[in-house]
Amino acid sequence: MIEFKLSLRSPPSLRYSISVLRPGVDANMEYKAAPIVRRKLKDGRIIVRAGRGFSLNELREAGITVDAAKKLGILIDKRRRSCRKENVEALKELLQRASSREKT
């Protein structure tokens, strides 16, 4: 991944444009699979955002081992405990794409 050294004195436009490169994006700007996470704020509102990685329960439901997920480049978040259906479906689709690439 490309690394940038920015100070707080850098113009905001430069900082915000580079902040697009986050852990879910590699150097070729191809998006890796990122799970959907819902987070509750103090005032009761719920935020939906891209998560840090898939939970171990979601990997189990999709039939993927932790070692296989690491080999495929799937991000894993060991702190998450939830198991969302959307994320399991995304993992199954990702596994099908990976297996079709290996056959060709």
Contacts in CASP RR format, 6 or more apart in sequence:
PFRMAT RR
TARGET T0000
AUTHOR 0000-0000-0000
METHOD contacts of the structure
MODEL  1
MIEFKLSLRSPPSLRYSISVLRPGVDANMEYKAAPIVRRKLKDGRIIVRA
GRGFSLNELREAGITVDAAKKLGILIDKRRRSCRKENVEALKELLQRASS
REKT
1 21 0 8 1.000
1 26 0 8 1.000
1 27 0 8 1.000
2 21 0 8 1.000
2 27 0 8 1.000
4 18 0 8 1.000
4 21 0 8 1.000
6 14 0 8 1.000
6 15 0 8 1.000
6 18 0 8 1.000
23 52 0 8 1.000
23 75 0 8 1.000
24 31 0 8 1.000
24 32 0 8 1.000
24 34 0 8 1.000
24 50 0 8 1.000
24 75 0 8 1.000
25 31 0 8 1.000
25 32 0 8 1.000
26 32 0 8 1.000
32 73 0 8 1.000
32 74 0 8 1.000
32 75 0 8 1.000
33 54 0 8 1.000
33 74 0 8 1.000
33 75 0 8 1.000
33 90 0 8 1.000
33 91 0 8 1.000
33 94 0 8 1.000
34 50 0 8 1.000
34 51 0 8 1.000
34 53 0 8 1.000
34 75 0 8 1.000
35 50 0 8 1.000
35 51 0 8 1.000
35 53 0 8 1.000
35 54 0 8 1.000
35 55 0 8 1.000
35 58 0 8 1.000
35 75 0 8 1.000
35 77 0 8 1.000
35 80 0 8 1.000
35 84 0 8 1.000
35 87 0 8 1.000
35 90 0 8 1.000
36 48 0 8 1.000
36 49 0 8 1.000
36 50 0 8 1.000
36 51 0 8 1.000
36 84 0 8 1.000
36 86 0 8 1.000
36 87 0 8 1.000
37 48 0 8 1.000
37 49 0 8 1.000
37 50 0 8 1.000
37 51 0 8 1.000
37 52 0 8 1.000
37 80 0 8 1.000
38 46 0 8 1.000
38 47 0 8 1.000
38 48 0 8 1.000
39 46 0 8 1.000
39 47 0 8 1.000
39 49 0 8 1.000
40 46 0 8 1.000
40 47 0 8 1.000
41 47 0 8 1.000
51 77 0 8 1.000
52 75 0 8 1.000
52 77 0 8 1.000
52 80 0 8 1.000
53 74 0 8 1.000
53 75 0 8 1.000
53 76 0 8 1.000
53 77 0 8 1.000
53 80 0 8 1.000
54 69 0 8 1.000
54 74 0 8 1.000
54 75 0 8 1.000
54 76 0 8 1.000
54 77 0 8 1.000
54 80 0 8 1.000
54 87 0 8 1.000
54 91 0 8 1.000
55 77 0 8 1.000
55 80 0 8 1.000
55 81 0 8 1.000
55 82 0 8 1.000
55 83 0 8 1.000
55 87 0 8 1.000
56 66 0 8 1.000
56 76 0 8 1.000
56 78 0 8 1.000
56 80 0 8 1.000
57 81 0 8 1.000
57 82 0 8 1.000
57 83 0 8 1.000
58 83 0 8 1.000
58 84 0 8 1.000
58 87 0 8 1.000
58 88 0 8 1.000
58 91 0 8 1.000
59 65 0 8 1.000
59 66 0 8 1.000
59 69 0 8 1.000
59 74 0 8 1.000
59 76 0 8 1.000
59 91 0 8 1.000
61 83 0 8 1.000
61 88 0 8 1.000
61 91 0 8 1.000
62 88 0 8 1.000
62 91 0 8 1.000
62 92 0 8 1.000
62 95 0 8 1.000
63 95 0 8 1.000
64 72 0 8 1.000
64 74 0 8 1.000
64 91 0 8 1.000
64 95 0 8 1.000
66 76 0 8 1.000
69 76 0 8 1.000
70 76 0 8 1.000
72 94 0 8 1.000
72 95 0 8 1.000
72 98 0 8 1.000
74 91 0 8 1.000
74 94 0 8 1.000
END
